[in-house]
Structure formats: C-alpha cells, structure tokens
Amino acid sequence: MRLGAISDELHDRLEPALAAASEWGVREIELNHLDGNVSVAEASDAALAQAETLLNAGRFKVCCVSTMAFKTLLLDGVREHPREAPEYARHLQWVRRGCEVARRFGAPYVRIFAFRKSGMVGAGNPSPRLPRGGGIPAEVLKLIVAGLREAAEIAEAAGVDLVVENVRSCWGNSCWNSAEILRAAGHPRLKAVWDPGNDFVAGGEPYPEGYAALRPWIAHVHAKNAELAEAATGLTRWQRVGQGALDYRVLLKRLRDDGYAGVVALETHWRGDGLDRLESSRRSFEDLKACFDAAQA
C-alpha cells in the first residue's frame, strides 16, 4: 500500500504540483487535468510530452489516468443502448484516449464513471442522502452495463483496466450501487476506485458495509473526508482528511490487513479558510500520512 496524490488537487499546473508531491515524499501520481484545466484525455501530444518530461525528471510513477468518461452522460430517454445518446461516442473517445495515455505513461488504470444519475443538479450537493445510495432501476442497470462493457472491450485491447469511481452525481454513487453495477457487468477489465468520502456524501455507509460490498473490485483508492451540514436537504461539505466523518486510521488499517497493495491517492477537495489549493492539500496530506503510519504500525 502506497500513498499518492491527484496532481491537479495540489495545483492547477503540473510542475508545482509535482514539486509539492516530491517534497512530501510522494512518488505515485494520478493524472486528471493538466495545465489550463485540460482533461488528460483531451490533452495535445505536446502537452503530454511536457508532462512526460516533468514526470520522468522527478522519477514519478503514474498510478492512474483519470478521465471524465460517462460522468456527465445522462441515460434519460435511452431504451436499448447508451449509443442512442448523442454524446456517447465522445465519451467512448475519452476512454480510448485515456487508454492510449495510460499505455504511454505505464499506468495500469483509467478512471471512468457509471453515467449521470437522473435528476441531479450540478454536483448533486445538496441532494437526498438515500440508504445505500438509493438503488438503480433494472432498466437503467441494463443500459449502464451495456455501456461499461463496450468501454471495457476498448481497455482489453489496450491492455489496461478501467476503474469506476463512485461519485454522488452518478448511478454508481455509493459503494453498494457500484458493486451492483460491477457484478452485473462481470468484465475482468472493470474494477473500482473506492472513494469513502464520495460514498458518505451519497448516503452510503462507507465502512464497513460499503467497503465489504465493493472489496472484490477495489483496485485504487481516493482519500477525502466530509461531514453532514444539513440533514434535511442532504447538504454536505468537504473536510480535511483528519477532521471529517470518516476515520482513515480504521479504513487504512483494514486495507492493510486485507492485503491491499495499491495506491491511496489524496483527493482533497477541502479548502481551508484563507488557504489555497496547495496549502489545503498539504494539511490534508499531513493527516493522511499520520493515518497511514498508524495503520502500518
């Protein structure tokens, strides 16, 4: 088990993000957006070459290439297959490009999502925090599986795995719903990003129930924390890793005890009062490192 960081959570430019990661002793980097908030799956060859130079100079390993594939794609009105949706081809292209970038950087995983949930406004905060994330209608699950299996065939040809992140705005919002999707898809190239913070804000029980449900598919982990701000509306807010509703000492110890040998990547989201992105991430990383060391003891 190793600690990592999502580059653009530290800084919106890759060079200072990598400088901070190096200072903290982090060598595992998840690439999401590059300079100018350009998705890595839409970055030019020149931008990727520049990123490669910086990563190689710092002797970093790319643990995951994060795309936005299927995160914003609604299935409303779709009957037989997601390809009926006008934007589906574009999202598949993000999967293809993500797989190309992963092969270029030697990354084992490409992050995707499980399609946008109906009725979401923005990032879905606030929205009702339903038990286990609220479930998935059978007809919708069928469409999700069809789309993810087509994406998985692209990954199969590229020799990389797709990791589906549970996130509030998508059908795979909770660990429970993500596990249902992955079980139904049944493709060896489809695995999971376990994001306990995202599970919490979606209404799931990240640990132990959520973890137990998703455990067979967990290949990558995101670390962030949150707390409930308003129960009536489901409003939540992000917190630094050591101060939210989740006890990462317990979560990381369980991962260690279960033999998890992957990366736990800091995805702060929290912004402290008067603090910029980098300083907020620094403080959350201090928390995460303390929890990590305690779990290893």
N, C-alpha and C positions, 0 to 999 in steps of 0.2 A: 504494500500500500504506500503510495507516494502522494505528496502534496503538489498541486498545480494551481494554475490561475488562468482565467479567461482574459486574454490580452486587453480587450477594449473596456473591461471593467476597471482596469488600473489607469488607463489613459486613452484618449481618443487617437493618439498617434502611437505607432508600434515601437519606435525607438525608445521613448521614455518609459513605456510600459515594460519593455524587456530590461531596461536598466534597473527599474524597481524590483522586478522579479529576481534578477541576478543578486541584487543587494540582500534580498530576503532568503536567498539560497534555493529559489525555485528554478527547476530546470524543465518542468513539464508545462507546455503552453497549449491552451486551446485557442484556436484562431476563429474569430467570429466576424468582426468588422475591422477593416484596415483603415489607413489614414483617410480622413474625409468621410467617415461613416459609410464606406463602401463595403457591402457584403463580400466576404471572401469568395463566394460562389459567383459573383459578378465582377470581380477584380480583373483588371487587364493583365496581360502577361508581364508587362513592365512592372506593375505593382507587385506581382507575385515574385518576380526576380529580386526586387528590392527587399521584400520580406525574407526571402530565402537567404540573402546575403547577411542580413541582421541576425537571423536565427542561427546560421552557421557560425558567425563570428562569436556569438555568445554560447555556443555549444548547447543550444536548446533542442529539446525533442518536442515535436508537435504530437500531442496525445489525441487530439480530436479536431476535425474541421466542422465548424458549426454553420449550417445553412438555415434559411427561413422556410425551407420546403414544407408546404402544406399548412403552415401556421395560420395563414390568413384565408385559406381556401374553404369557402362555405359549400356545403352539400345540399343546401335548400333547393328543391326543385329537381334534383338529380334522382333518376329512377333505377337505372341499371348499372352504371359505372361512372366513376368520377370524371372520365374523359368527356362526359357530357358538359361539364363545367368549362366555360371559355378559358379560364386561367390555368387549367390543369396541365397543359403542355408546357407552360412556362415553369411551373413548379417541378415537373419532371426534369426540365433542363437544369434547374438548380441542383437536383440530385446528381445528374450526370457530371456537371461541372464540379460539384463537391467531391465526387469520387475521383475525378482527374486530379484535383488539388491534393487530396489525401494521398494518392499514389506518388505525387511529386515530392511531398514532404515526408513520406513514410509513416503517415498517420493511420492507425488501424480503424478509426471510426469516423463516420459522417453523421452529424446530428440532424434529425428531422422532427416533425411533429405529426399529430394524429388528427388533422383537419380542424377547422374552426367550428366551435360549438354554436348552434343556432341561438340567437337572442343576445349574444354578447355585445356589450358596448365598450369600445376601446379595449383595454387590457382586462376588462371584467371586474374592476375594483371600483365601487362595490358591486357585488352580486351575491345571491344566496349561497351560503356555505352548506351544501346538502351532504348528508351522510354518504361516505364513500364517493363523493363527487357527483352523486345524483343518478348514476346509471346511464346506459346507452340503449336506445331503441334498437330492436333486432334489425330493422330495415336499414338503419344508419350503420350499424356494425358491419353489415354485409358490404356496404359501399367502402367503408374505411379499409377493410381487409383487402378488397379488390385493388384499391389504390396503393396500399403499402406493399402488397405482393408484387405489383408491377415495378415499383421502385426497388424492391429487394432483388429483382432479376437484373436490374442495372448494376447494383452493387456486386452481385455474384460475378458478373462478367468482369468487373474491375478488381475483384479480389479484396474488397473491404466490407466491413459491416456497417449497417445503419443502426443508430441508437435513437430511439424515440424518447423524447423528453416529455415528462408530464408537466403540463402548464395549465393554469386556470382557464384560459380562453379557448382551449381545445377540448375535444371529446376525451382525449387521454389526459384528463385534468388531475385525477388522483392516481395513486399507485394501483388502487383496486381496478379502476377503469383501464389503465394502461395494461395491467396484467390480463384483463379480459380480451383486449384487442390483440395482444401478442400471442396469447393462447389460441385465439381463433385464426390468426394469420398463419401460425405454425411454420414459419420460414426460418431456416438456420441463419440467415443473414440479418434477421431482425432481432435486435436486442434493446436494452433500456438504459436511459440515463435516469438514475434515481435522484430526484430533487425533493428532499423532505420539506423545504420551505414552500415550494410550489404546491405540494400536497396539502400542507397546512392551510394555506390561504384558500384552497379549493374546497375545504371542508372535510378532507380525508383525515385519517389517523395515521400520520407518517410512521409512527413506531409504537407498538410492534406490529399492528395489523397490516399497515401499508407495506412495510418492509417485507413481511412474511409472504404477502401476495406476490410481490414483484421480484423477490430474490432470485428465482430461477433465471431471470433475464438480465439482471443488473451487470452491466459491463463498464459503466462510467458513473461518476457521482458529481453532483454540483452541491456546493455548500453555501447556503444563505440562511438567514433567520428572519422571523416575522412575529408579529403579535396582532391580536384582535383589537381593533379600535372601536367598533360599534357592532354589537351582536345583531341588532335588528335589521341592519342593511347588509351585513357581511363585509363592512369596510375593514380592511387590514392595512398595516403599514410595515415596511421592512425595518429590521433591526440589525445591529452589528451581531456577528456570529455568537458572541458570548452573552447576549442580553435578551434574546427573544424567547419564544415559547418552546423551542427545541433545545435539548441538552445534547450537544455534539460530543461530549465525552462519552455518553452512553452509545450514541449512534456509531461513532468511530470504533469503539471497543467491540461492538457487535460485528462490524465489518471485519475487524482484525481476527476475531475469534472464529468467524466463518470462512476465513482464508481468502478474503478479498485481496487481490494482488494488482488492482488497477489504481487509477488516479482519483483523488478527491480535489476537484478544481474550485477555487474560490470564485463565486459569482456574487459579489457584494450586494448590489442594488441599493443598499442603505447609504444615505448621505447624512452625515452628522451635521448639526447646526454650525454653520460657518465653515464647514470643511469641504474641500473639493473632492473630486472622484478619487484621486490618488491617496490623499490622507485618510479618507474614509475606508478605502480598501486596506491601507496599512494597518489601521486599528482592528479591522475585522480579521486580517491575516494573523495578527498577534494572538487574537482569541483562538483562531483555528489551530494555530501551531501549538498553543498550550493544551487544547483538547486532544490534538494528535499525539503529543508527547505523553499525556496522561493515559491515552488508550494503548500506547505501546509499552507502558511500564509493567 
